[in-house]
Amino acid sequence: MAAVALAVTDGMLHYELSVAVEIFGSDLTHIVDPWYDFTLCGSGPVHVGRFRLEPDHGLDHLTHADTVIVPGWADTDREPPAELVEAVRAAHEAGARVASLCTGAFVLGAAGLLDGRRATTHWAHTDELARRHPAATVDPDVLYVDNGDVLTSAGKAAAMDLCLHLVRLYHGSADANKIARRLVIPPHRDGGQAQFIATPLPAPGSNHPLDELFPWALERLDQPLTVEDLARQARMSSRHLGRHFKHLTGTTPLQWLHAQRIRHAQELLETTNATVDTIAAATGMGTATTLRRHFHRSVGVPPDAYRRTFRP
């Protein structure tokens, strides 16, 4: 029977913590036998949001686990508690596999476990994780990363994906699928975080030089717009346009335009029954083949798979 320990301390996110408890802490021996020997490890009573937890053991007990799970860390602006970081590092040195859920990756980073490894976290925090731990390779586009002895997941629901992946590693796909059916979730989700990230637009009415250009371009996504077309509409040179785009959106005019075409395709896939050919024409992609190629590259899944996930 594999031993799974959940490292808990004040400041954890309750959703990610409850996901781990639901999967590893429930008695599922009627589905898979033997299941896991599950323990909560903390230095004392823990407050997680409105909940209060009583750990089974101290943090030093993490070294007895085969797998240690670190839930999301709520305040990524603060360094995680030193005792938690040290306990996670000690567990890894003792041979435990260590997995973080969502922003729990910041705890692993503080313990030095991400250095030289690929990692991920919630897309809203990937830049900060990369800045704080430059020796890690932070991938913002995946649901989870498995380095063997160190695993990290993206935000919220991706915690469930990683936990099911851990079940799959130990018990096999058939048993992991049984657990997924019990939880009424897909046993495996395709694609990465990119399919869940909304592409922001500068706020209208903010009096920047491109204030009128953005809505103009968005109304013409079905047309073959060029940088020169955008510059002409904005009444400035292409070079000047590029500087404004970089400052306001962090990207180039063509990259921004491409992102808006993909975003519009996502909306049409979610809200209409239009064919992929029709959506390709409406988004300026030309053909279904072109749309499928660019959509898959940008979002991580084909248009049809995206529609099955998001169409009500």
N, C-alpha and C positions, 0 to 999 in steps of 0.2 A: 504494500500500500504506500503510495507516494505521499510525502508530507508537504503540504502547502501552508505557508505562513503569510499572513497579511500584516504588513507593518503599518501601524496606526499611530497617529499623533494629532494633537490639535492643529487645525488649519487644513485638514484634508477636505476633498470634495466628496459629498455624500453619495452622489450618483455612482461614480466610479467605484467607490468602496462597496456599495450595495451590489453592484454587478458581480464583483469578485465573491462576495458572500453568497449570493444567489447561486452561482455556478459551483464553487468549490466547497461552500459551507453547508449546502443543503444535503439532506440524506437522499441520495439518488441510487442507493444500492438495489432498489427494485428495477432500475434500468440498466445500471452498470455495476457489477460487483466483482472485485472490491472497488470502492470509490476512493476518496481522498481523506487523509488524516489532516484536518484543517484546524488551524489555530489563529487567534488574534494576538499579536504581540505589540505591546506598548509599555511605556514607562509608568503608566498609571491611568486612571479614568480619563477618557478622551471625549472632547466635545466636537462633534462634526455637524455643523449647521445647528439644527434644533435637536439633534440626537446626542445621547450620551452612551458611550460604549465602555464596557468593562473588559479589558484584555485578559486573555487566559494566562499569558506569560509576559515577562519583561522583554525588552528589545534584544537582549543578549541571547534569547532563545531562537532568534532568526538563524543562527549558525547550525541549528538542528534540522532545518528544513531542506528539502530537495529543491523547492521552488519558493522564492520570495516575491511577493507582489507589493508594489508601492502604488497606492492610489494617487489621484490627482492632487497637486499642491495648489491651494486656493490663491495665495498671494505670491505671484511669481516675482514681485518687486522685492520681496524679502528672501534672504537666504534661509533654506530649511534648517531645522534644529540640528546642531552639531551631533547630538547623541543619535539621531536618526541616521544621519549621513554615515557616521562611524559604524553603526550596527549593520547597515546595508553593505558597506564595504567589507566588513568582517565576514558577513554571510557569503559574499561572493568569493572571498579568499578561502573560505572553508569548503568551497565546491558547489555552492548553491547556484542554480539558474535564477537570475534576477530579471523581473519584468515590471515595467512601469506602465501605468494607465494615464493617458492624457498628459497633464503637466507634471505628473510624477517623474517625468524625464529630467526635470531640474534637480531632483534629489539624486538621481543616478549620475548626472553631470557633476554635481558637487562632490560625489564620491569618487570621481575620476573614472567611472566605468564607461563613459562614452568616448573617451580619447581614442582616436584611431579607428572608430567604428561608425557605421551609419546609424542614424537615429531619426526619430520623428516625434512630434507632439501635436497638439491642437494647432491648426493652421494659423490662428491668430497670434501664436507665440513662437513660431518657428524662427523668425528673424532674431528674436531675443535669445533663444536657446543657442543659435549659431554665434551670435555676438559674444555671449558669455562663455561659450565653450568652443573656441576656434579649432581645437584639435579634433573635434567631431565633424562628421559629414552629415548635416541635417537635411533630410529629404522632406519637403513640405507636401508632396503629392501622393503619399502612400497611406494606407490605413494602418499598417504596422510594419515593423522591421524586426527580423529574426536574425541575430548574430550567433545563435547557438546558446551561449551562456548569458547573453544580455539582449533583452527584447524591449521594444518601446512601441506604444500605440499612439494613434492620433486621438482626436477629442471624442468625448462622450460615447456615442454608439460604437466607435471603433474599439473601445475597451472590451465590448462584448466580442468583437471579432477576434481580438488577441486572446481572450480567455478561451474561446472555442478552439483557437489554433493550438493552445497549450493542451487542451483535452485531446485534440486530434493527434498530437505528437506522442502522447502517452498511451491513449486507448485505441487509436486508429480512427479512420474516417467514419466507419459504420456507427460506432458508439457516439462520436461527436455529432453525427446527424440525428441520432435519437434525442440527444440533449437539446439540439437546436429546435427540433419539432416540439418538444415539451415547452420551450420558451417562446414558441410561435415566431421564430425568426429564421432567416435563410442561413443554412450551415456555412455558406461562404459567399461573400459579396465581391463582385468584380469592381475593378477600378480603384481610384484613390480619392484623396480629399478634394481634388480639383472639382469634382462633380458637386460638391456641397458649398463651394466658395462663391459668394455673390461678388460680381465685379463692380466696385464702387465707381460712381461718377461724381465729378465736382459739383457742389451744390449750385443749383440755378440761382440767378440773381446775385451772385457774389461779386459782380462787377470786374471779373477778370477778362482779359482780351479775347478769350475764346468762349465767353458766356453764350453767345448766339450760335457759335459753330457746332457745339455738341448736339443740340436738338435738331439742327439742320441735317447733320450727318446721320443721326439716328432715324430720320424719316426717309433716308435714301439708302438704306443698307442693301436693298435689292439691286442697286446700281453699281457699276464698276468704278468706284471712286479712287482717285489717285492722290498723292501728296500735293500735287499741283492744284487739283480741284479744291482740296481743303484750304490750301494757302490762298487761292484766289478768293474763296468765299470769306476768309478771315481778313482779307486785304493786307497781306503781309508776305514776305518772302518765305520760301520753303525752309530756309535755315532758321529764320526767326520763329516760324511755326514750330519747328522741331524743338527749339529751346523752351518755348512755352509749354509744349506737351510734356517734355521731360520734367519740368518743374511741377506741373499740375497733376500729372497722372503717373509719373515715374517711368514712362515708357515712350516709345516713338509713335508718330501718328498712325503708321500702318499696323503696328502691333496693337494699338488701342482699337483701331477699326476692326481688326481681326477678332479681338476679344469681344467686341460688341456684336459681331455676327454670330459668334458661338453662343453668347448669352441669349440673343434673340432666338436662335435655334432651340436652346434649352426651353425657353418660354413656350414656343410653339409645340414642342414635343410634350410638354406638361399639360397644356391647356387646349389643344386641338387634336383632331384625328387626321390632320393633313399628312399626306404621304411624305416620305423622305425626299422624293423628287420635288414636290411642291415647296417644302421647307428650304431645299437647296436654292431654288429660284428666289424665294422670298428673302433669303439672307445674303444673296449675292455670291453664293458658292458655285453657281452654275449647274453642276451635275450632282446626282446622289453619290457618285463615287468620290468626288472631291469633298463633299460634306462629310462623308463617313471617315475619310482619311484624316481630315483636319479635326473633326469632332473627337475621334478616338485619341488622337495625339494630344489634344488640349484637355479633355475631360477624363480620359482614362478608360472609357467604355464606349462601345458603338452606340449610335443614336437609338436603335431599337431596344437595347438593354437599358439605356437611360429612361426611355419612355416607360418600360415595364416597372421601373423602380418608382417613378415620380408621378405617373398619370393616375389621378384619383379613380 
